[in-house]
């Protein structure tokens, strides 16, 4: 399931963040890649400990925890602290799959169920840089407006096409979901979206809305894990 979340940040917020990020000192992205990924990765990455990275990361967490679409689609259990990358001058990231397990800053581990890319550069300011995600319906090209985000299964083959003009600046991170199986998350998401629509139409006290809500929570109970 590939889901876009528009306007997590406003255009003004995104532009302010972009300027702060671009003023930072960037390091070679290969320094944080291992194995096959290091052979196909050509980009820049921000030092995770910088004051700007810390500030923007906190803002991202603030918006994520209160965004209903993100909660519904991801059912987050753990979120890897967002990182920041920049593609320019032909920078790209060849076809790859994200690591199945990540080491958290506190030394613990998390499973990567969902990958997220949050765009800070407006698409008209750079050429190329499409995030290509392999799906059951073929490769999907993603190049979103500044402040918008895409969620997709971490098991997906994906790549970032070369950026031939401008700067493509994004945050990226991973989510361990309460529901491990992608198809189960998709079913729960579709059910939840239908319940929300019916609630607006009929009200929360409607008998069928209450029944569907019960079905949703019983499905989540049977398929969820902590």
N, C-alpha and C positions, 0 to 999 in steps of 0.2 A: 504494500500500500504506500503510495506516494501522496503526501498531503502538504499543501502550501498554506502558510499562515501569513496573511497580508498585514502590513503596518504594525508589526510588533513594536517598532519604534517609528515615530513620525519622521517626515522628511527632514525637518529642522534638527531633531535629535540625531538622526543618522549622519547628517552633514557635520555636526559638531564632533561626533565620535570619530568620523573619518579623518577630519583634520588633526585631531589629537593623535590618532594611530599613525598617520603618515609622518608626523613630526618625530616619531620614535626611531631608535636605531634597531634595524632588523638584522636577523642572522640567517644563515643558510638553513633551509628547511630540512635538508638531508641529515642534519645533525640529530634530528628527532625521529628519523625513520630507521627501520631495521629490515634486514633480509631483502626480499624482492622489492619492497617499497622504495628503499634507498636508491635502487637502480632506475626507477621511473619517476622520481620526484625531483622537480626543479622549481622551487619557489622560495619565498622568504617567510620567516616566522618570527613572531614577537617573543621576547623574553617573558616568560610567565610571571616573573616576579616584579616586573616594572609597575610603577604606580598607575600608569594608564591602563594596563591590562587588568590590574586589580579593581580599578574603579568601574571599567566597562563590564567586567565579569559580574560584579555585584549588581549592576543595573539589569543585566540579562536575567539573572536569577530572580530579581524582583518582579519582572514582567512575566516570566514563565510561570511562576507559582500561582498567579492569579488569572492566567489566560485559559478560558474554558475549552477552546479547541485543542490547545496543547495537552491539557489534562485528559480530555476525552480520547485523543488519538494515541498518546504515549502511555497513559496510566503509569507515570514514573515512580520508580522505586529508588533508584540512584541516578544522579546526573554527574557526569564527568565535568570538572570545571572547564568552561569554554577556553579555547585557545584561539589565536588570531594569525591569519596568514595573508600574504600579499603576492599576487602574480603580476609580473610586468616583463617587458622585453623578451617575449617568447616563453616566459615561464609556464609550466604545465605540470600535470600529474597524470602519468599514464594509467592504464587500466589496472585496477587492483581491488581487493576486498579488505575492509578494515579488520584489524586484529579482533579475535573473538573475546579476548580478555584484556582489560586494562588495569594498570596499577594506579590506585588513587593516591593523592598526595599524602594521605595519612598512613600509607603502606598497605591498606586493604586492597581487595580486588573487586572488580565488577565485570559482569558480562555485558557485551555490547549488543543490544537488540535493535536499537534505532540510532541512525546517524542523523545529525542536523547540521545544516549550513545556513547561517544568517548573513545576508548581504548588507554591506554598508556603502558600497559604490553604486551609483546610479548606472543602469545598463547603457546609457548613451555616452558615458564617459570613457568606455573602454571597448575594444573590439576583441572578439573571441571570448575565452573564459567560460564557455558553457559547461555546466555540470551535466555530464552524460551518465544517466543511470539505466542499467539494463533491467528491464522488467519482463513479465510474461508476455507483454504486448509489443516488445521491441524496445530499443533505446529511446529514452525520453530526455530531451534537452531542457535544462532548467537555467534560466537567467532572470532573476527576479529584481523588482524595484528595491531601492535602498530601504532598509528597515523590515524587509520581508524574509521569511524563513521557509525552508523545505525540510520535511521529515521523510525518511525512507529507510527500509530495512538495512541493517548493517551487513547482512549477508549478500547484498547486491554488488555485482561488479559495477564499478563506476570510474569515471575519469574526469579531469578538468582539462578542457581544450586549451591550446596555447593562447596567451594574451598577446596580441600584436600591437596594441595601442593602449596607453593609459594604465591605470592601476585597478586591479580587482582585489578589494579588501573585504575579508569575511571573518566572522567567528565560526568555529566549528567545534562540535562536541558530540558526546554519545549518551544514550539513556539505557539503563537497565530497567525494563518494564516489569510491572507486577504480573504481566501475562507474557510468558516466554514466546509462545507460538504466534508468528505473524498473522496467520489466517484467523486465529482466535481474536487477536486484537482488532482486526478489520471488522469481524462480525460484531464485536462489542461496540466499536465506534459507530457503525451504521445503525445499530439498534439505539444507541444513545442519541444520535442525531435525530432519529425519527421520534423518540420520546420527547426531545426538546421542542420539536415542531408541533407535535400534538398538544403539548402542555400550553404553548402559546395560543393554540387554536381553541382548546376545550377547557383549559384550566387544570391545575394540579389535582383537583378533587374528582376529576372524571374517572369513572370506574375502569375504563380501558387503559387510561394513562397509568393508573395505579397498578393494574395487572402487568402491563409491560415493564413498568419500573421494577416490580418484583422479579420478573423473569430476568431482567438485566442483572440485578444484584445476585441472583442465584447462579447465573452463568459465571459472573465474575468470581463468586465464592468458589465455584468448582474448578475454575481454570487459573485462578490467581495463586501467587506464591510470594512469600516475603523473604 
